[in-house]
Amino acid sequence: MSVRAERPTSVPARPEPNRYRSDIQGLRAIASLLVASFHIWFGTVSGGVDLFFVLGGFLLATTLVGELERRGSIRAWQYVKRTATRLFPMAGLVLIVVSAVLLMTESPLSFQRNVTDIFAAATYWENWRLAGDATDYISAGHDKSAVQHFWAMSVQGQATLLLLAFVLILGAIAKLAKWRVRRVATAGLALLTAASLIYALNGVASDPVPTYYSTWARLWEFGIGAVAALVMTRIHLPKTVRALLGSLGLALVLTAGLLPSEWPYPGLIALYPVGGALLVLISGASGELSGGNRLLTWRPLVWLGGFSYGLYLWSWPILKLFVELFPERSEPVSFLDGLLLLAVSIAVAWAMSRFLAFLGRVRNPVAQVDSTAPRWKRNPRLLTSVSVPLIAIVAFVGVQLAPGLRQEAIADLGPGQTVTSEQQLSLAITEALLEPTALNGEAVSGWDALGPEWSVNGCLTVTDDNRANCRYAPEDTDQDSGEELWIVGDSQAVSWAPGVRAAVGDETTVQLLGKSMCPFTQGAALDRSGDMKDECAAHNNWVMELAAADRPDTVIISYGGWWVGEQFGDLAWNKGTTLGEGSVELVRELTEMGIDVIWLDAVTPANSLDACLAASTRQQAEESCTSAFGPEFVERRDHQAEQMAAGGAAVVRTSDWFCDVELGLCPLVVAGISVHSDPTHVGREYSVFLADVIAQGLADARAE
């Protein structure tokens, strides 16, 4: 595909030659070092990725607009092929190594998550996967993927294709209007940059985490680099001014990571590193390099800049491997350990770049002794260039097989241990508080801790389309007692499913009918659901219509709503009162249908689980494996129970299944089992651990 733009007849095109700039190589090295260093020691944003994006836009515009000016057209396919040939080999090598390590070291329960991550990385949509996970309480905050850093590569790949298409359109406009290509490209890219920046500012104000990974919110960083490439050739500054600007730009680049971490990227804060990069690029555009630009030409930096892409790709999985092998040394990583990790990352990146270069020089050995044999050309990594597409194909097959393999892995675990009575459970909780267990990173948590109802059958949100898939009937129809039990509510409904199914046995049909983020309530209570208010109301109405038609024997209601206390400010629903009040009428309607209704309260919320899951000593476990159950939680619990009872529901109080309420403390690990899959949901293993207690609680509730 190409677009030919006519050269103006009155002003001959005088494109600037592509001058090699060693300071840009140095800036690449700085960007990769910033990313790796801040990952290792601080775990915060460094501004290094923003530098890569600005440089990407700068080089893209220089190449594409320059080609339009020289040839009057863009060889788009050749450009895409050159880019892929440059990027795919190292990316493919990293994905192959990471995949092999994950297969050898991770639990079979992790296969589905890992293969999906590999597929997302290989197909350059990892950024959108992470954006979706940012709103998924299971994925946000822990269980970070070994390839999640491919989000930046995904953004760059998508931005490259979008900007290529945009420049092709601008070239066509310049041809039709007989305008100068550079002016049209500059104006068009400036408008695109402004639109993307406005989108980013709106995004970080309303939903900052998904916006961080959004390609649309990042285009402005590429756009600024592109516009700079097109206008800087007309900027001729005195040497002293260039030295000052270059030095200021380098200072901004180096200190961007010191800004407050709570300021969201890519909002206005991103102008700090982006502005620094622009100053460096502009000050080195003409004349002899000086000041900060001169420092960037230091030979070790230029050398490192030659494989900075590899350093970016290798540093994160190497850090992840270190954390897995030495969890006790990772919170935080010491200065010496960090230097060692950085040195290993540089060494591996350099070695792999040399290995790939060697593959590009391989000749047919037979041709050395047989002149008639075909001689392989000096091919720029033909074999390794197709590695990423091949990995994507293999990973796609793995994604299709993953749900069945996960189901088998869960079945292989067996029923697991259980507690037979509330008295025995109380003793286990007391023991967990007195002698916290250090899990040393070996606990099942996050996605791996989900039951098959959530992770395999997709019953987090149940609709008409998947209702049959979320219905668990006795396999032997002769044993079917005819009793049917529904579980409704928000995501708590599906998280309770493993324990409830084990509690009621194989003779009872269990139907899940929950919807993520939607408590089983109505009216003002649904204001908490924000944009999903109408969806939640429609879903709850649908459940009521089904109940009127099918008349199940029992409906269990469970939802969270622990948003109480000072952290929620002066919100009208601060004490959770509107939730229970909104459920009363729904409960009353169900009971009037002759349906037994049971309120099964949700798991008590926990602090962040990361520190507890990684604890390797008794002291670390004591500091991180307990959460508080204060008076505000007691008030919320009691109010919910009162409202449900007022509507006619039987109440099962669950707080004693997780906490010592008198002490106001809840252990995050009981009997060696992680209680939560994430801070707000009970894990599959602990849910099944409670099966006998759940059964007794349901029986007592029905007997009331």
N, C-alpha and C positions, 0 to 999 in steps of 0.2 A: 504493500500500500504506500502510495506517495502522493504528495501534493506539491504542485509546481507553482511557485509564485514569481510573477514577472518582475524583472529588475526595472527600476525607474529609468527612464531615458535621460532625464535631465541631470540626475545625480548618480554617478556610477557607484556601485557597491564597493566599499573598501573594508572588508571584514578584518577584524583584528586577528593576527595569528595566535594559535593556541600556544601560549608560552608556559613552559613547565615552571611550576612554582613549588619550590621545596618547602616554603612556609606552610602551604596547605597540607603537605604530608606531615609536617610537625603538628599542625592543628588536629589532624586525624589521630595522631598518636596521643595527644592530650585528651581528646574525647574518649578514646577507648580506656585510657588509664583512669580517667575520672569515673567512668561507669564501673569498672572493675573494683576500684578502691572503695567507692561508696557502697557497693554491694557487700564487700568484705567487712568493712569496719563500722559502717553507719546504718546500712539498710535503708537509706533515703535516696531521694532524687538528687543527681549531681549536675544536671544540665548537659551531660555528655551526649545523650541521645538527641537533644535539640541541635547540638553542633552538627551531628551527622545529617540531620534533616536539612539544615541550611546549606551545608556543603553539597548535599544531593541535588537540591534545587539549583544551586549555582552552576554545578558541572552540567546538569541536564540542559539548562538554557544555553550555556556556552556552546554545547555540542549541537543541539537541534537548531537553534536560531542561526548559529554560524553556518550550518549545512544549508539552510534555506537561503542564506545570503550568497554562499559560494556557488551552489548548484541550482538554486531555484526550486529544490524539492528535498524531501526527507525520505530516506530509505528506511521506513519504519520497521519492517521486519528484520532488516540487518541490525538495526539499533537494539531491538528486543533480543535478538540472538546473541549479540555481543555482550549485553548486560547479563543474560542468563549464563553464558559461558564464563563470565567473570565471577558471578556470585554462587552458582549452583555447586561447584566442586567442593568448596569448603563447607557449605551448609550441608551438603549430602554426607560428607565425612563425619561431621558432628552428629547428625541424626542417626547414622549407622552405629556409631560407637555408643551413643546414649541409649539407643534401642536395645543393643546387645547387653549393656549393663543392667538396664531395667528388667529385661527378661530373666537374667541370671539372679538378680537380687530381690526383686519385688514379689510380694504375695500375689497369687493368682487373682485375688480380689481386686488388685490394682490394675489388672490387664486392660479392662474397659476404659478406665480413665487415661492410662498411659498411651494406649494405641490411638485414642481420640486426639490426645495432645500431639502425638507425632504426625498424625494425618493433618491436623490444623496447621502445624508448622510447615509441613512439606507442601501444602497447598496455599500458603500465605494468607490464612485468615485467622491466625492465632490471636490477633488483636481483637477481633470480634468475639471470639470464644471467651477471652478474658473479660471483655466488656459485659458479656452476658453473665459470666460467673460472679462479677462484682455485685450483681443484684441477687445472687444465689447464696443464701446464708451458709450453705454447705461448703461452697468453694472459696468464699471470701475469707482471707485472713490466715489460712494455713493450708498445708498440703500443697505448697507451691510446686508447680511443674518444673521438671528439669529442662524443659525447652520453652518456658514461658518468655524468656528473653527474645524469642523469635517474633514477639509482637512488633518490635521495632522494624525487623526485616519485613514483616507483613505490611506494615504501614508504608515502608519505603517502596516495596514492590507495587502496591496498589497506587500510590501517588505517582510513581513513574509512568504507569500505564495511563492514568487519568491525565497527567500533564502532557504526555505524548499526544494523546487524542486532542487535548485542548490546543496545543501548538499546531497540530495539523489543521484544526478548524480556523485558527487565527491566520495560518498561511493561506488557506483558501479565501478568507475574507480579504487579505492583503492583495491577492491576485485579482479578485473580482473588482475591488475598488481602486486598484492600481496605486495602493499606498505602500510606503516603505515598511518592509517586514518588521524591522526592529521597533519602529514606533507602535505598530499594531500589537506586536507581542508584548511590549512593555505595558501598554494601556490595558490589554486583556488580562495579563498576569497580575497587574496591580489591583484590578477590580476583583479577581478571584481571591487574592490575598486578603483584601478587606472583608469580603463576604465570609471567608473561612474564620477570620479573627472574630467577627461579630458572632458567628455560630459558636466558637469556642468560649467566648465570654458568657454567652447565655447558658451554655452547657455546664461550665464550672460553677455557675451560680445556682443551678437547679439540680444537677445530678453529676457531681464532679468525677466520680470514679469511672463510670463508663466513658465519660468524655475524654478522660486521660488517654484511652486506647483508640479513640475514634479517628479514622483517617480524615473525615471531614473537618474535625477540629484541629488537625495537624497540618493541613494543606498550606496554611498561611506561613508556616515556617519554611516549607519548600519554596513558596511563592516569594518570600522576602529574599531568599538566596538567588532565585531566578531573576527578579527585578534588578538586584544589585549587579548581577553578571552583565545585564544589558545596558546599564547606565554608567557603570564605574569607569568604562573606557573613556568617558568624556570628562572624568574628574581628574584634574592634574593639580596636585598639591605640592607645596614646598617640602623639602626633605624633613625639616624640623617638625612641621605639622604632621607629616606621615609618621614620624617616629613617635610623637606624642599619642596619636590616635591608635597606632599599633600596640603601644604599651598599655594604654587604657583598655583596649579591647582584650588583650591577653589577661589583664588583671580581672576584668569582669568574668571572663571564661573560667579562670581558676577559682574564683570566690563564689560562683553561682550556687554551689552546693551548701554554702554556709547560711543561706537565707532560711527563714522559718519554714520547717517542713509542712506546717499546716496550710501554707499558701498553695492553692491548687494549680497544677499544670494542666493544660497549656494556656492558662490565663495570662494576665498582665505580667506575672512573675517571670514568664518565659521570655519576655522582652530583655531580661537581664543577660542570660547567656546568648540569646539570638543577637542582641545588640553588640555584644562583645565580638561575636563571630563576624558580624558585618564590618565592624571597625578594622578588624584584622584583614579582611578581604579587600576593603577599600584602600587601606594604607599600603597594601602590597601590589596594587593594580598597575602602578607606573613607577618607573625609576628604580633606583637601587633600594634593596630591602634594608630597613633600619629599625631601631627600637625593638618593640615586641616581635615584629616579623623576623628580625635578625635572630632573635633568640630561638624562634621556632625552626630555624635552619640548622640548629645544633645536630651534628651527625647522628648521635644515638636516637634522637627523636625522629629524624627523617628515616632512619633504618626501621624503627618501630612502626612508623606510619605506613611502611610498605606492606605490613601484615596486620594492621590494626583491626581490620574486619575479622580476621581469625582470632585475635585476642578477645574481641567482644564476644564471639561465638563460644569460645572455649572456657572463658573465665567463670561463667555462671555454673555450668555443669560440674566443673572442678570444685567450686565452692560447695555445691550441693553434695557432692561425694564426700568432701571433708566433714560436713555437718552430719552425714549419715554414719561415717566411721568413728568420729570423735565428738559426739553430742555434748560431752562435758566441757569441751574446749571451744564451743561455738557460741556461747551466750555470755559475754560477747567474744569475738575472735581477738586474740591478743595481737599486739603490734608485731611480734616476731613471727607468729603463725601467719598473720596477714601478709607480711613480706614474703614468706615462703610460698604462700598461695599465689601471690602475684608473680613471683619468679617462675614457678611451675607453669602458670598460665602462659607467660611470655615464651617459655621454652617450648611448650607443646604447640602453641600457635606458630612459632617459627619453624619447628620441625615438620609440622603438617603442611605448611606452605612450601617448604623445600620438597617434601614428598610429592605434592601435587605438581610442582614444577618438573620433577623427575619423570612423572608419568607422561607429561606433555612432550618429553623428548625421546620416548621409547621408539626404537626402530625395529623393523623385522630382522631378527638375528640371522635368518637364513640368507638374507640379501648380502650378508658379509662374505659368503662363500659361493653363492649362486647368483650370478648377475641377471638371470632370467626371472628370479623371484620378485614379487611386487615389493617395492620399498615404501614403508609407511611414511606419510608426510609428517612433518613437525606439526602435529595437531594440537591446538590449545585445549587439551584435556577433553577430548571428545567423549571418552568413556565416562569420566567423572561428571561431565556436564549433564548426562541423562540420569544421574543418581537420584536427584530430587524427584523427578517424575516417577521413577521406578519405586522409590520409597512411598510416594503418595499412593500408587496403585496397590502395593502390598498392604499399606496401612488401611486403605479403604476396605480391602477384604477382611482385615482384622476387625475393623469397626462392625462389619456385618456379623461376624462370628462372636463378637465380644459378649453380647447379652446371654447367649446360651452357655458360654464358658463361665461367665460369672455365676449363673444359676447353678451350674455344676459345682463350682468352688464353694458356694454357700452350703449346698447340700452335703459336700464332703466334710464340712466343719461339724456336722452333727448337731444335736439339740443343745449342746453346751451345758454348763452348770446352771442350776436353778436354786432358788431359796424357797423353802417349803412353807414358811409362815412369817407373819409380820414380826413376831418376837425374834426369830432368827435373823431377819433382815435388820432389825434395830440393833442387834449385837454386831452385825457386820458393819453398819454405819458407824457405830461407836468405835470399833476397832480401827476403821479407816481414818477417823479423826485423830485417834491417839497415836497411830503408827502409819502415817501416810506412805503409800507405795511409790517408789521411784520407777517409772515405766521405761526410762532410758530409751525413749523413741520407739519402743516395740509394740505399743498399743495399737489396736485397730481404731482408726478415727477417720473423720472426714467422709469422703465418698465411699471408702472401703467399709465404713461402719453402717452404711444404709442397708435396709432390708431389701429383698428382691421386689417387694411391692412398689418401692420407690425407684430403685436403680435399674431394674430389669423390665417390670411391667408398666412403668411410666404412670403410676397412679397418684402422683403429686397433685395433679389436677385431673378430675374425672369429668368427662362429658359423655354425650350420647355416643360419640365415636369410639371411645375406649372403655365404656362401662362394662361390657362383657369381659374385657381383659382384666378388669379389677374385681371380678366376682369369683370367689373361692368356694366352690361347692364340693361336697364329698365325692371322691372318685368312685366309690362304690354306692350306687343309688339305693341298694338295699339297706345301707346304713344311714340313709338320709332321714333324719327325724322330722324333716319338714320345717325345723326352726330356722329363721333367717334373722341375721343381725346386721345392721348397717352402722358404719362409722362415718360421721359427718363433721365438718369443721374446716379449719385451715390445714396447713402442712402438719400440724400435730396429729391429725387423723391418720395419715399414712405412716408417721413415725411410730405410732402405737400399734400398727397392724401386726407386726411379728409376735408381740407379746399377747395381744388379744386372740389371735388365731391359735396360738399354742394353748391359751387358757380355755377356750371353748371347745377345743378338740376337733376331730375330723368329722363329727356328725352334724355340725352347724354350718350353714352357708353364711359366709361373711362377704358383704358388699361394701366396698369403699366408695364414698361419694364426696370426698373433700375437694377443696380448691385452694391452691396456694394463695396466701395473703388475704384470705377471705374468712373471717370468723363467722360462725353460724348465728348471725344476729341481724338486726334490721334497724331502719330509722337513722337517728343521729349517730349511733354507734359506728356505722359504716363510714363516717367521715374520716376515720383513721386510715381507711383504705385508699384515700386520695383519688388518683385518676381511675382506680379500679372500682370505685364505689358502685357504679351502675352494673359492672360485670358481676360484682359480688352479690348485689341484690337480685340480679337475674338468675344467678346460680342457685341461691338459696330458695328462690321461688320455684325453680325447676325441681329441687329436691323435695319440696313440700308437695308438688303435683305428683311426683313419683310415689311418695308415701301414701297419698290419698288413693292412688290407683292400685299399688301393690300390697299395702298394709303389712310391712315387716313386723316380726314379733317384738324386736328391740331396736332402738336407735341410740347409739352412744354418741354424745356430743363432746368434742374436745377441741379447744383452740387456746392460743397463747394469751397475749394481752397482758403481759407482765410490765407494761410501760408505766411504772409507778415510781415515785421518788423524785428527788431534786433534779436528776439528770433530764427530766422531761418538762421542767419548768412549770409554767402556769397554764398548761393546756387544759381545756375543759374536761377532758377525759382522764385527767392525771391519776385519779385513784381507780381507774378501771370500771367506774360505776355504770357508764352508759352501755358497756358491752353486755353485762348481765341483764340490765333493764331491757335492752333490745332483743334479748333471747326469750324473755318471759312469754310473749305471745306465741312465738313459734313452738315452744315447749308445750304450751297449753293446747294448741291446735293438734299436736301429735298425740298427746294423751287423750284428747277427746275422740281421736280415731281408734282408741283402744290399743295404742302402741305403748309399750314400756319405754320410758326415756331415762337414760342414765347420763349424768354429768361426770366425765372422767377428766379431771383437771390435768393440765399440761405439766411437763417436767419444769422444775424451777430453773430459771436462767442462771448461767454460769459466767464467770469472767472469761477472758480470752484463754483458750486451751493450750496455746502453743508452748508456753513456758512449762506447764504441767506435763504435757506429753513428752517434752524433751528432758525433763528432770532426770538426772542420773545419780543423785545422792539423796539421802534422807533429808538433809537440810533444804535442798532445792525443792523437794516435794512438799515439805512443811510450809515453805514460803509461797508456793504457787498452786497447790492442789486443793485449795479450799475456797469456797465462795460464801458470801454472807446471805442470810435470809432474815432481813430486818423487819421491823414492825410494819413498814409499808406493804411488804409482801403478805404478811399475815392479814392485814386489813383487806387487801385485794382478794385473797383466797376466801376469806369469810364472806365478803360481800357477794362474790360470784356464787358461792354455795347457797346463800340465802335467796338470791334471785332465781336460781335454777329450781330450788325447792318450792318457791312461790308459784312457779308455773306448773309444778306437779312432777318434776324430775327427781329420781333418786340420786343421791350425791355420793361419789367415791372420792374421798380426800386423798390426794397422792403426795402431799408435801412430806409426810413421814416416810415415804418410800425413797426419798432422796436426801433428807436433811434431819438433823437433830434440831427440831424447831425450838425447843427450850433454850438451847445454846445459841441458836441463830446461825448455825454453820452447816454447810453442805459439802461433803467430800466429792471431789471430781473423779475419784477412783475408788471403787468398792469391790472387795474380793478380787483385786487384780484386774477388774474390768473398767474401762473408761465409760463413765455414765453417759456422756454426751457424744453425739456424732459431730455436733458443732455447738456453740454456746446456748442455743435455744431449742435443741431437739434431742430426745433420748435416742441413744444408739441401738442398733438391732440386737447386739449381744446382751445389753443390759435390759432391754425390753423383754427378751426371752427369759432372762434371769429372773424376772418378776412374774413369770407366767402363773405360778401357783398362787401368788399373792393377788394378782389381778383376778383370777378365778374366784378366790374367796371374797374379794371386794365386790365383784359383780353379783355373787350369790347373796351377800349381805344386803346389798342395795335393793335387789329384787324382793327380799323378804320383808323390807320395811313397810 
